[in-house]
Amino acid sequence: MATKANQSATKLFTVLDVLWRNFANGYAPGELAKATGLSASTITVYVKTLEEAGYAERIPSTDRIRISVSAARKALQVLQSVDAEERRIQETKARLFVQN
């Protein structure tokens, strides 16, 4: 059985998940509410929480809400880490199949 805290966390992650889908244009609060199925007041609370934690921001020219640039940079760091590991694996495989 989900606790109230777990339900709240799930809703917060739902907002975060939707925000990842449209980094370039972000969402107006009403659009975010519609996309998540949450009320406008709930969106306000969760967006404020995400902004304070550094995971969401307002696009300066439009005031729409998006994933923050710093969060997007973290996602790029994950991709770079995976790419580096993939290169290491490929190099190891190549060495395994070299015949002496």
PyMOL commands that set and color helices and strands:
alter all, ss='L'
color gray80, all
select helices_A, chain A and resi 4-20+29-36+40-52+69-96
alter helices_A, ss='H'
color red, helices_A
select strands_A, chain A and resi 56-58+65-67
alter strands_A, ss='S'
color yellow, strands_A
deselect
rebuild
show_as cartoon
